[in-house]
Amino acid sequence: MKITQVKVTVVAVPDPPLRNCLGVHEPFALRNIVQVETDEGIVGLGEMPGGKALKRRLENLAQVLIGLDPFHLEVLRQRLMALPDTRPKDYAAFEVPCLDIQGKALNRSVADLLGGVVRNPVPFSAYLFYKFERYEGQDDDWGEILTPEAMLGEARRFVERYGFKTLKLKGGVLPPEEEVRTLRLLREHFGSNYRLRFDPNASWSLETTLRWLPALEELELEYLEDPVAGQEAMAEVQKRTRLPLATNMCVTEFAHLPSALRLGSVKVILGDHHYWGGLWAVKMLGHYCATFGLGMSQHSNTHLGISMAAMIHAAATTPQLTFASDTHYPWQEGHDIIKERFTFEDGCLKVPSGPGLGVTLDEERLHHYAEIAASYPAEERNDVAAMRRFIPEWTPRKW
């Protein structure tokens, strides 16, 4: 079997105005859909964070795939990484479609290829965002969420709709006292049976973080994610708290591990197959975490069903990934480019049962969202520029 063609399509799907420390999500989220075709007619699917610039990069890199056997992933890795400025995420863009091809050829799931399922269903966390009301022309029944009381209402709906048992609050938006008050309301309402996480996105200063540590410790957070920027500052916080610190910002590749371990910067790493170098890299990260006594979860960005499927296969086959994974999937409100729709039960998703990733591309929807992307001016996501539509003088701040 040989790879004959690689097709990359930029799609733009509606995204609600979710707030973060940089600003707000744009009206449309860009994703790149990768299709790797073979001489036997099997097509493997992949998905990456999107944009026209990345599309051009992936199309240029894809030339090294032509003629390769999709089972020979190490050969593919060596060829790609030998090119100038190639990064692990470039390899990840093609590894997942090749694994999808392998599974389809063998009539086995990607989970089987990765060593077999060790947990099914796979638990996920509710990803709670402060938000503006809605973008013009978009359906959004969540409304404005810019107070602790409104966030409690959002969390209750997430639990009622999807059954999540873990709640993660994206912070760095309101003043620290208001975000701590939000966490208190969540803890008071849901009690000790629900796990709470807090992620200020490194927007807090070291001084602010130390000031609020006692209050956060009282809330018995499952973990505190990236309150400050950089491994050194994270290590200083970790020395002063019994709360586990987590990160998807200061440890995002294997080269970052030695210094993080030496400094004692974190206790939990949020892996991401898009950035760490594919699904096998997530598996490898699990072994590192076990060796050095670290916990493991999965990071999420705005994503569609192909990435959702890959995340499920990764979590289902990585024993060390014991923390519920993050996901933006509920926020997509049905906007997707696959025919299947993932349905949460008790905050969990079942491993797809079909061959490969177990999902099927919806060509009509792909074309529809590709047309939107073609007319959308943004080259890549820019939360600061989007925020200036609401507040022209906006500049991200450090609390």
ZARO-548862 format. One line per field, with one value per residue: residue number from 1; x, y, z of N, C-alpha, C in turn. Coordinates in steps of 0.02 Angstrom, whole numbers, plus 50000, padded with zeros to 5 digits. Layout:
<atoms>
pos (NUM;...) .
n_X (X;...) .
n_Y (Y;...) .
n_Z (Z;...) .
ca_X (X;...) .
ca_Y (Y;...) .
ca_Z (Z;...) .
c_X (X;...) .
c_Y (Y;...) .
c_Z (Z;...) .
</atoms>
This chain:
<atoms>
pos (1;2;3;4;5;6;7;8;9;10;11;12;13;14;15;16;17;18;19;20;21;22;23;24;25;26;27;28;29;30;31;32;33;34;35;36;37;38;39;40;41;42;43;44;45;46;47;48;49;50;51;52;53;54;55;56;57;58;59;60;61;62;63;64;65;66;67;68;69;70;71;72;73;74;75;76;77;78;79;80;81;82;83;84;85;86;87;88;89;90;91;92;93;94;95;96;97;98;99;100;101;102;103;104;105;106;107;108;109;110;111;112;113;114;115;116;117;118;119;120;121;122;123;124;125;126;127;128;129;130;131;132;133;134;135;136;137;138;139;140;141;142;143;144;145;146;147;148;149;150;151;152;153;154;155;156;157;158;159;160;161;162;163;164;165;166;167;168;169;170;171;172;173;174;175;176;177;178;179;180;181;182;183;184;185;186;187;188;189;190;191;192;193;194;195;196;197;198;199;200;201;202;203;204;205;206;207;208;209;210;211;212;213;214;215;216;217;218;219;220;221;222;223;224;225;226;227;228;229;230;231;232;233;234;235;236;237;238;239;240;241;242;243;244;245;246;247;248;249;250;251;252;253;254;255;256;257;258;259;260;261;262;263;264;265;266;267;268;269;270;271;272;273;274;275;276;277;278;279;280;281;282;283;284;285;286;287;288;289;290;291;292;293;294;295;296;297;298;299;300;301;302;303;304;305;306;307;308;309;310;311;312;313;314;315;316;317;318;319;320;321;322;323;324;325;326;327;328;329;330;331;332;333;334;335;336;337;338;339;340;341;342;343;344;345;346;347;348;349;350;351;352;353;354;355;356;357;358;359;360;361;362;363;364;365;366;367;368;369;370;371;372;373;374;375;376;377;378;379;380;381;382;383;384;385;386;387;388;389;390;391;392;393;394;395;396;397;398;399) .
n_X (50042;50027;50047;49961;49909;49882;49765;49719;49603;49535;49420;49285;49196;49051;49084;49056;49060;49174;49260;49430;49594;49663;49567;49433;49350;49345;49211;49209;49284;49436;49485;49594;49566;49631;49660;49722;49763;49766;49840;49755;49631;49592;49557;49629;49589;49621;49641;49681;49728;49676;49691;49741;49877;49936;49881;49950;50078;50066;50030;50147;50238;50180;50225;50329;50266;50214;50210;50252;50230;50088;50097;50225;50272;50383;50478;50413;50414;50552;50585;50507;50552;50681;50675;50696;50653;50545;50414;50354;50212;50189;50218;50117;50003;49998;50017;49901;49801;49867;49864;49726;49708;49780;49700;49579;49621;49653;49536;49521;49512;49585;49616;49644;49762;49844;49868;49760;49604;49596;49511;49340;49183;49262;49308;49265;49290;49185;49198;49207;49167;49177;49076;49025;48863;48815;48868;48817;48691;48713;48654;48626;48593;48644;48672;48734;48877;48949;48964;48987;48867;48799;48889;48875;48748;48777;48862;48774;48687;48776;48804;48675;48642;48747;48803;48927;49056;49167;49224;49289;49351;49383;49490;49559;49488;49386;49410;49524;49463;49329;49330;49373;49264;49170;49214;49190;49050;49022;49078;49001;48873;48883;48952;49062;49069;49094;49227;49336;49422;49540;49591;49687;49759;49893;49885;49890;49992;50140;50131;49991;49942;49999;49936;49804;49810;49780;49638;49604;49654;49567;49456;49481;49532;49546;49655;49765;49784;49913;49930;50026;50157;50282;50411;50492;50421;50306;50361;50395;50268;50220;50300;50243;50116;49993;49911;49900;49991;49952;49988;49977;50054;50187;50253;50260;50317;50431;50561;50547;50533;50648;50695;50577;50556;50672;50655;50535;50409;50277;50137;50045;50024;49954;49928;49930;49886;49896;50002;50108;50154;50075;49972;50044;50144;50075;50049;50181;50213;50132;50204;50320;50263;50219;50340;50403;50315;50206;50043;49918;49825;49717;49738;49632;49580;49472;49381;49336;49245;49338;49459;49403;49374;49505;49557;49480;49521;49655;49646;49578;49670;49783;49849;49899;49833;49737;49661;49510;49482;49500;49379;49315;49205;49060;49031;49024;48898;48836;48892;48990;49101;49087;48989;48942;48883;48947;48891;48873;48869;48840;48949;49044;49120;49099;49214;49238;49169;49196;49310;49480;49484;49349;49255;49162;49184;49084;49047;48966;48947;49080;49112;49024;49071;49199;49177;49135;49255;49336;49291;49315;49408;49514;49677;49722;49677;49637;49621;49637;49614;49481;49422;49434;49331;49228;49279;49364;49487;49550;49673;49765;49781;49881;49841) .
n_Y (49940;50111;50287;50405;50532;50688;50786;50944;51036;51189;51230;51327;51344;51395;51482;51515;51672;51650;51691;51731;51756;51827;51884;51858;51720;51710;51738;51626;51466;51403;51257;51129;51004;50849;50737;50585;50490;50326;50202;50096;50143;50179;50303;50406;50502;50660;50798;50964;51111;51260;51358;51462;51484;51375;51272;51290;51260;51125;51065;51082;51006;50883;50824;50736;50623;50556;50404;50331;50194;50187;50119;50132;50222;50269;50291;50394;50490;50515;50567;50685;50756;50782;50888;51068;51165;51086;51028;50935;50940;50948;50820;50753;50792;50706;50580;50534;50521;50417;50313;50297;50247;50126;50057;50046;49966;49848;49818;49852;49946;50109;50114;49979;49968;50047;49974;49927;49941;50013;50083;50115;50181;50342;50469;50645;50823;50960;51109;51263;51425;51600;51717;51823;51879;51833;51806;51908;51841;51710;51562;51545;51490;51508;51632;51784;51765;51826;51844;51776;51712;51690;51602;51491;51451;51413;51303;51216;51185;51119;51006;50950;50927;50848;50770;50786;50757;50822;50986;51120;51281;51413;51541;51705;51811;51886;51994;51926;51902;51887;51775;51678;51685;51634;51501;51462;51467;51364;51255;51255;51230;51108;51021;50900;50790;50822;50863;51002;51114;51243;51367;51496;51529;51572;51707;51768;51855;51809;51860;51885;51754;51689;51761;51718;51583;51517;51525;51453;51329;51294;51263;51140;51102;50996;51011;51152;51247;51313;51447;51547;51613;51517;51397;51420;51512;51436;51331;51397;51427;51296;51249;51308;51263;51137;51100;51015;51072;51099;51090;51151;51237;51272;51153;51076;50994;50855;50897;50991;50926;50885;51005;51045;50939;50948;51071;51053;51096;51059;50948;50883;50845;50906;50823;50831;50772;50841;50931;50871;50773;50672;50521;50411;50479;50534;50417;50383;50492;50460;50353;50419;50505;50413;50358;50466;50503;50588;50658;50643;50718;50773;50907;51029;51113;51220;51105;50979;50831;50734;50757;50739;50602;50550;50594;50519;50387;50399;50425;50311;50211;50238;50201;50283;50402;50465;50571;50658;50707;50867;50953;51046;51011;51010;51146;51166;51142;51050;51082;51011;50901;50769;50619;50548;50582;50627;50579;50627;50533;50530;50615;50554;50476;50346;50229;50239;50115;50073;50032;50097;50268;50269;50359;50450;50551;50690;50741;50842;50932;50964;51033;51141;51209;51235;51326;51436;51461;51499;51625;51692;51813;51797;51733;51654;51608;51746;51809;51931;52029;51998;52033;52170;52210;52220;52297;52428;52481;52376;52285;52145;52099;52079;52001) .
n_Z (50000;49959;49988;49895;49880;49964;50043;50101;50190;50235;50358;50425;50568;50661;50813;50982;51077;51177;51324;51371;51442;51346;51265;51167;51088;50909;50786;50705;50710;50652;50570;50508;50395;50361;50231;50188;50053;49977;49864;49865;49881;50009;50128;50246;50392;50467;50584;50622;50718;50635;50482;50345;50324;50391;50314;50192;50235;50276;50155;50082;50158;50143;50028;50053;50093;49985;49901;50009;50124;50224;50344;50385;50494;50566;50467;50399;50502;50516;50390;50386;50501;50465;50383;50367;50510;50548;50655;50799;50792;50657;50611;50682;50614;50508;50557;50625;50518;50450;50544;50547;50418;50429;50524;50453;50346;50411;50473;50606;50758;50794;50927;50953;50880;50956;51067;51137;51227;51386;51464;51456;51455;51413;51524;51528;51555;51603;51515;51568;51522;51542;51451;51313;51255;51122;50951;50814;50713;50747;50826;50998;51150;51274;51326;51406;51507;51633;51766;51933;51975;51854;51795;51879;51839;51706;51731;51796;51691;51604;51680;51692;51556;51504;51603;51668;51788;51824;51834;51749;51763;51656;51682;51717;51669;51741;51885;52007;52135;52102;52021;52110;52195;52108;52099;52230;52235;52146;52214;52332;52280;52207;52289;52371;52290;52161;52051;52046;51939;51900;51789;51758;51646;51648;51676;51797;51913;52007;52137;52151;52137;52250;52349;52338;52356;52484;52487;52373;52407;52509;52435;52387;52258;52114;52030;52002;51864;51769;51837;51837;51729;51649;51694;51806;51889;51909;51982;52099;52150;52166;52269;52377;52400;52432;52332;52177;52039;51869;51691;51523;51461;51503;51491;51353;51262;51239;51263;51362;51481;51565;51633;51697;51785;51862;51924;51987;51940;51905;51937;51861;51691;51543;51405;51224;51073;50954;50969;51038;50956;50898;50919;50967;51031;51139;51207;51241;51323;51430;51488;51530;51625;51720;51761;51825;51922;51892;51861;51729;51599;51463;51353;51274;51126;51029;50937;50814;50761;50714;50782;50909;50908;50898;51020;51108;51078;51117;51258;51298;51285;51358;51503;51606;51596;51693;51739;51701;51532;51450;51347;51210;51141;51170;51153;51018;50973;50882;50759;50641;50545;50524;50501;50608;50776;50928;51087;51250;51399;51567;51576;51497;51351;51233;51162;50988;50883;50753;50614;50611;50653;50672;50625;50499;50358;50320;50172;50118;50224;50247;50128;50143;50261;50217;50116;50191;50259;50152;50121;50235;50318;50410;50440;50542;50711;50817;50963;51027;50928;50899;51020;51018;50940;51026;51131;51088;51135;51194;51284;51329;51500;51650;51800) .
ca_X (50000;50065;50011;49960;49887;49863;49721;49709;49546;49521;49349;49268;49132;49031;49112;49027;49109;49200;49312;49491;49637;49685;49510;49373;49351;49317;49147;49219;49345;49468;49516;49619;49549;49682;49640;49778;49735;49812;49827;49703;49567;49578;49571;49635;49567;49654;49616;49729;49710;49672;49710;49768;49950;49951;49864;50005;50135;50053;50032;50218;50267;50147;50259;50372;50225;50194;50246;50267;50182;50061;50115;50294;50269;50449;50509;50380;50439;50621;50586;50480;50593;50743;50664;50709;50600;50488;50398;50315;50143;50186;50212;50052;49951;49996;50016;49832;49770;49898;49835;49658;49716;49799;49642;49531;49649;49652;49471;49531;49510;49648;49629;49677;49830;49881;49880;49698;49566;49602;49453;49285;49192;49316;49280;49285;49271;49148;49244;49164;49194;49140;49064;48978;48797;48820;48885;48760;48676;48725;48610;48661;48544;48679;48668;48795;48902;49003;48962;48989;48800;48785;48931;48843;48695;48808;48886;48716;48663;48824;48795;48610;48641;48799;48821;48996;49072;49225;49208;49349;49336;49433;49495;49596;49439;49362;49458;49535;49414;49266;49338;49373;49194;49137;49232;49155;48980;49021;49090;48943;48815;48893;48977;49127;49067;49116;49296;49344;49487;49541;49645;49693;49796;49956;49872;49900;50060;50159;50104;49919;49932;50014;49885;49741;49820;49741;49567;49599;49665;49505;49408;49500;49535;49579;49720;49768;49820;49948;49912;50079;50192;50350;50425;50520;50367;50263;50396;50389;50200;50212;50333;50205;50048;49980;49872;49940;49991;49948;50008;49983;50087;50259;50280;50220;50355;50474;50621;50533;50526;50704;50696;50517;50567;50724;50628;50474;50361;50208;50119;50001;50037;49899;49954;49888;49917;49910;50063;50162;50181;50033;49943;50097;50180;50035;50063;50248;50208;50105;50257;50362;50227;50220;50409;50422;50263;50163;49977;49911;49759;49722;49721;49584;49566;49410;49394;49280;49237;49397;49502;49368;49385;49575;49566;49449;49566;49715;49630;49555;49726;49840;49831;49920;49790;49684;49619;49463;49510;49463;49352;49271;49156;48991;49021;49014;48825;48816;48930;49042;49112;49080;48920;48924;48883;48964;48841;48899;48828;48875;49012;49091;49108;49120;49263;49206;49175;49214;49382;49516;49457;49278;49213;49153;49182;49023;49072;48924;48964;49148;49108;48989;49115;49256;49155;49138;49326;49364;49271;49331;49472;49567;49725;49725;49638;49665;49574;49644;49579;49410;49400;49431;49265;49185;49312;49416;49551;49569;49741;49767;49813;49904;49808) .
ca_Y (50000;50172;50350;50435;50602;50718;50844;50984;51081;51234;51240;51377;51327;51446;51476;51566;51720;51626;51736;51707;51811;51866;51920;51818;51681;51742;51709;51560;51429;51374;51191;51100;50933;50815;50673;50550;50439;50273;50170;50046;50177;50194;50373;50418;50569;50695;50865;51005;51182;51278;51421;51457;51478;51306;51232;51293;51224;51053;51043;51077;50950;50820;50795;50682;50564;50522;50342;50296;50147;50219;50081;50147;50287;50292;50319;50459;50537;50535;50610;50750;50792;50801;50951;51126;51195;51042;51021;50874;50946;50934;50748;50733;50804;50651;50515;50513;50491;50352;50264;50285;50202;50060;50026;50028;49911;49787;49813;49858;50016;50141;50092;49914;49979;50080;49927;49902;49984;50001;50114;50129;50244;50387;50529;50712;50876;51018;51166;51320;51488;51663;51731;51874;51850;51794;51844;51921;51790;51643;51536;51536;51496;51511;51700;51814;51734;51871;51850;51710;51681;51666;51543;51435;51428;51377;51239;51173;51160;51070;50943;50922;50905;50801;50726;50793;50754;50865;51053;51162;51351;51452;51604;51760;51855;51931;52004;51863;51890;51865;51706;51636;51681;51586;51433;51449;51452;51298;51204;51253;51200;51039;50980;50867;50735;50848;50887;51069;51136;51314;51382;51567;51537;51608;51779;51794;51865;51767;51891;51872;51683;51673;51792;51682;51511;51488;51518;51399;51266;51279;51237;51070;51093;50937;51042;51222;51243;51372;51512;51595;51596;51493;51342;51444;51539;51380;51295;51437;51416;51227;51241;51341;51239;51066;51088;50997;51117;51067;51135;51138;51296;51273;51088;51060;50948;50813;50934;51032;50884;50885;51064;51045;50891;50974;51127;51034;51146;51035;50880;50854;50870;50898;50806;50850;50738;50889;50968;50829;50732;50616;50477;50372;50524;50537;50354;50388;50539;50423;50315;50468;50528;50359;50351;50522;50516;50643;50643;50658;50730;50795;50975;51037;51176;51212;51051;50944;50760;50692;50764;50709;50530;50536;50603;50462;50329;50410;50416;50243;50163;50262;50188;50337;50461;50451;50630;50670;50750;50927;50954;51101;50984;51033;51214;51169;51142;51012;51099;50960;50879;50697;50597;50526;50635;50600;50595;50616;50500;50536;50650;50509;50456;50278;50222;50222;50043;50058;50027;50161;50315;50254;50414;50456;50620;50713;50783;50901;50980;50986;51084;51199;51247;51257;51387;51490;51476;51532;51695;51720;51847;51781;51681;51612;51634;51804;51828;52002;52067;51987;52070;52241;52224;52237;52351;52449;52496;52317;52258;52093;52122;52030;52016) .
ca_Z (50000;49954;49990;49828;49879;50028;50033;50162;50181;50292;50372;50476;50600;50711;50880;51024;51104;51240;51348;51402;51464;51288;51236;51155;51026;50850;50768;50674;50727;50593;50577;50446;50388;50321;50201;50157;50008;49958;49799;49875;49889;50079;50145;50317;50412;50522;50597;50658;50722;50565;50452;50277;50327;50408;50255;50144;50264;50274;50085;50063;50193;50121;49971;50074;50105;49923;49888;50071;50153;50284;50403;50403;50526;50585;50407;50389;50552;50501;50331;50403;50549;50432;50347;50410;50551;50558;50726;50813;50771;50585;50605;50708;50564;50460;50592;50639;50458;50434;50590;50522;50361;50454;50554;50400;50307;50452;50504;50678;50780;50813;50996;50949;50856;51009;51121;51166;51272;51458;51496;51410;51419;51432;51557;51507;51601;51577;51505;51583;51499;51540;51380;51292;51241;51060;50891;50771;50663;50773;50878;51061;51204;51338;51351;51433;51568;51654;51839;51966;51975;51786;51783;51913;51795;51651;51756;51808;51626;51580;51717;51674;51486;51485;51658;51689;51859;51833;51809;51741;51750;51621;51717;51687;51636;51792;51939;52044;52189;52072;51997;52171;52217;52062;52120;52293;52219;52116;52266;52377;52247;52184;52343;52365;52242;52096;52050;52019;51913;51885;51741;51741;51583;51662;51677;51864;51935;52063;52197;52153;52148;52320;52391;52335;52367;52540;52468;52324;52443;52545;52388;52370;52185;52088;52016;51981;51800;51742;51865;51819;51667;51653;51740;51870;51930;51928;52035;52160;52175;52187;52333;52431;52403;52428;52271;52119;51982;51804;51637;51452;51435;51515;51471;51294;51221;51280;51282;51420;51540;51613;51676;51739;51838;51905;51962;52023;51918;51897;51959;51809;51623;51496;51339;51167;51017;50900;50981;51064;50902;50878;50970;50999;51077;51200;51243;51269;51378;51487;51521;51565;51684;51770;51785;51868;51972;51871;51835;51658;51569;51394;51336;51219;51094;50991;50891;50783;50777;50700;50842;50966;50903;50914;51092;51143;51070;51159;51329;51310;51280;51397;51573;51651;51585;51741;51748;51646;51479;51431;51279;51190;51094;51180;51130;50945;50963;50824;50699;50634;50476;50521;50500;50676;50826;50993;51138;51318;51450;51631;51565;51464;51282;51218;51108;50925;50871;50684;50600;50611;50704;50682;50604;50427;50336;50287;50117;50109;50277;50234;50076;50171;50306;50177;50082;50241;50271;50093;50122;50301;50307;50458;50424;50600;50767;50849;51015;51043;50876;50908;51078;51002;50911;51083;51169;51041;51167;51233;51288;51381;51562;51700;51863) .
c_X (50044;50019;50017;49944;49870;49824;49710;49654;49537;49446;49341;49200;49115;49059;49082;49080;49132;49260;49372;49535;49660;49629;49449;49382;49320;49251;49152;49286;49372;49500;49540;49603;49597;49655;49701;49750;49788;49793;49776;49635;49548;49600;49573;49620;49608;49626;49669;49700;49721;49697;49744;49843;49971;49935;49922;50066;50125;50055;50104;50251;50241;50183;50304;50333;50213;50240;50264;50212;50155;50073;50186;50299;50338;50487;50479;50407;50509;50625;50561;50527;50662;50737;50675;50645;50538;50478;50357;50243;50135;50179;50143;49997;49944;49994;49945;49797;49801;49873;49764;49660;49732;49739;49591;49556;49645;49584;49477;49530;49579;49666;49664;49750;49874;49891;49819;49668;49577;49548;49402;49220;49247;49286;49309;49261;49229;49197;49202;49199;49148;49131;49020;48914;48799;48845;48822;48752;48688;48675;48652;48612;48578;48675;48735;48813;48962;49001;48967;48921;48783;48827;48903;48786;48722;48830;48828;48689;48711;48814;48729;48610;48687;48822;48892;49003;49133;49210;49272;49329;49395;49434;49535;49553;49414;49417;49465;49483;49347;49272;49343;49302;49154;49151;49198;49082;48975;49030;49029;48884;48825;48922;49042;49127;49089;49187;49299;49415;49482;49602;49646;49734;49859;49947;49879;49975;50076;50129;50030;49905;49944;49963;49822;49749;49781;49668;49558;49610;49602;49453;49423;49497;49569;49649;49711;49812;49848;49925;49961;50116;50263;50362;50452;50466;50319;50295;50391;50320;50194;50245;50289;50133;50045;49938;49918;49935;49992;49969;49994;50019;50163;50293;50237;50257;50404;50537;50611;50533;50585;50704;50636;50525;50620;50698;50569;50416;50289;50200;50075;50017;49976;49928;49905;49921;49932;49979;50122;50191;50141;50010;49995;50138;50142;50046;50131;50249;50180;50158;50304;50328;50228;50289;50426;50367;50219;50095;49971;49837;49770;49698;49671;49586;49499;49421;49330;49286;49296;49446;49469;49380;49456;49587;49536;49495;49628;49700;49611;49613;49787;49823;49845;49876;49728;49639;49572;49492;49467;49433;49308;49209;49084;48979;49010;48940;48805;48852;48989;49048;49113;49006;48896;48924;48896;48914;48869;48847;48868;48945;49065;49071;49135;49170;49227;49220;49198;49289;49415;49492;49384;49232;49215;49146;49115;49045;49031;48940;49035;49149;49076;49036;49179;49239;49157;49211;49356;49349;49288;49400;49529;49611;49731;49687;49675;49615;49577;49605;49504;49383;49393;49368;49217;49212;49371;49484;49579;49643;49741;49806;49835;49872;49858) .
c_Y (50062;50234;50384;50509;50624;50781;50879;51035;51123;51241;51293;51361;51380;51431;51531;51613;51702;51669;51698;51767;51855;51908;51875;51778;51720;51708;51640;51531;51396;51307;51167;51025;50902;50748;50644;50491;50389;50242;50114;50077;50191;50266;50380;50490;50595;50765;50902;51074;51215;51346;51411;51450;51406;51259;51232;51254;51149;51027;51038;51017;50883;50787;50736;50618;50523;50462;50303;50247;50180;50181;50100;50216;50313;50321;50388;50510;50562;50581;50681;50789;50811;50867;51011;51149;51151;51029;50958;50880;50936;50859;50724;50741;50745;50582;50490;50486;50424;50297;50247;50237;50132;50023;50004;49969;49845;49772;49810;49932;50043;50121;50024;49923;50009;50035;49901;49947;49964;50037;50131;50125;50287;50450;50594;50763;50928;51076;51230;51385;51546;51682;51793;51840;51805;51839;51852;51866;51719;51625;51524;51545;51498;51580;51725;51781;51775;51885;51780;51675;51653;51604;51482;51407;51390;51308;51191;51144;51108;51003;50910;50893;50845;50755;50732;50790;50796;50931;51095;51233;51384;51522;51656;51812;51908;51944;51940;51850;51865;51793;51658;51630;51634;51515;51414;51430;51381;51244;51199;51218;51126;50993;50944;50810;50757;50875;50956;51082;51210;51330;51456;51581;51580;51684;51809;51804;51816;51794;51877;51799;51665;51702;51749;51606;51483;51477;51461;51331;51246;51247;51166;51059;51027;50956;51114;51225;51311;51438;51566;51570;51571;51441;51367;51471;51484;51340;51332;51429;51345;51214;51264;51316;51163;51049;51065;51051;51077;51116;51106;51197;51295;51206;51064;51016;50910;50850;50977;50992;50888;50945;51066;50997;50916;51029;51107;51079;51123;50965;50845;50886;50855;50886;50827;50819;50784;50920;50925;50783;50670;50573;50434;50414;50532;50474;50357;50436;50505;50384;50361;50490;50475;50352;50404;50544;50575;50617;50665;50667;50748;50867;50976;51107;51167;51159;51019;50869;50716;50696;50733;50633;50512;50543;50544;50401;50337;50397;50344;50193;50183;50254;50246;50399;50454;50510;50638;50720;50812;50917;51016;51076;51007;51103;51219;51161;51107;51029;51051;50941;50803;50679;50575;50586;50603;50625;50578;50581;50499;50567;50609;50498;50385;50278;50203;50149;50025;50052;50095;50205;50302;50311;50420;50529;50634;50763;50847;50954;51007;51042;51148;51242;51270;51321;51447;51511;51515;51607;51730;51750;51825;51724;51630;51645;51693;51831;51902;52045;52059;52028;52145;52260;52245;52297;52374;52459;52436;52300;52205;52119;52063;52050;52014) .
c_Z (50000;49959;49922;49828;49950;50013;50100;50148;50244;50298;50427;50504;50652;50779;50923;51053;51174;51261;51375;51418;51406;51259;51230;51091;50969;50831;50735;50696;50664;50611;50509;50446;50338;50296;50165;50118;49989;49891;49804;49889;49961;50094;50221;50334;50470;50529;50639;50669;50655;50545;50386;50276;50343;50350;50205;50170;50259;50202;50060;50094;50167;50063;49990;50088;50042;49910;49950;50089;50217;50348;50428;50434;50547;50526;50392;50438;50534;50441;50348;50448;50522;50394;50394;50447;50559;50633;50737;50789;50695;50573;50628;50657;50516;50495;50602;50576;50439;50480;50570;50463;50384;50483;50503;50359;50345;50482;50580;50696;50794;50885;50997;50928;50911;51071;51156;51218;51344;51497;51442;51450;51449;51463;51530;51558;51566;51573;51510;51564;51518;51467;51372;51270;51179;51005;50848;50719;50686;50827;50942;51118;51272;51369;51377;51499;51592;51729;51870;51965;51907;51771;51819;51870;51736;51673;51768;51743;51596;51615;51698;51604;51474;51541;51683;51765;51876;51799;51807;51722;51715;51651;51680;51654;51685;51843;51980;52098;52162;52046;52056;52198;52172;52084;52185;52281;52189;52169;52313;52344;52232;52237;52326;52315;52172;52102;52016;51997;51897;51843;51724;51679;51591;51662;51746;51876;51992;52128;52205;52169;52221;52367;52394;52346;52426;52523;52419;52358;52481;52500;52365;52294;52168;52066;51995;51920;51780;51772;51844;51758;51682;51707;51807;51916;51952;51985;52101;52192;52204;52255;52392;52437;52400;52367;52215;52066;51917;51750;51568;51419;51445;51504;51413;51244;51265;51303;51344;51485;51588;51660;51722;51798;51887;51951;52006;52005;51920;51925;51907;51742;51580;51426;51285;51105;50959;50907;51003;51010;50886;50936;51004;51047;51143;51241;51277;51329;51440;51525;51559;51630;51739;51801;51837;51916;51956;51850;51762;51639;51496;51387;51278;51192;51058;50937;50866;50796;50763;50759;50903;50966;50923;50988;51131;51138;51113;51232;51345;51314;51320;51471;51620;51646;51628;51756;51688;51596;51469;51361;51269;51152;51107;51154;51055;50926;50898;50760;50693;50560;50471;50525;50569;50723;50894;51045;51207;51361;51514;51622;51528;51391;51272;51160;51043;50906;50800;50674;50597;50668;50719;50665;50527;50408;50301;50234;50108;50161;50268;50182;50103;50214;50270;50140;50130;50253;50213;50093;50188;50298;50352;50434;50481;50657;50800;50900;51034;50992;50883;50967;51063;50962;50965;51121;51127;51073;51205;51227;51343;51442;51605;51766;51920) .
</atoms>
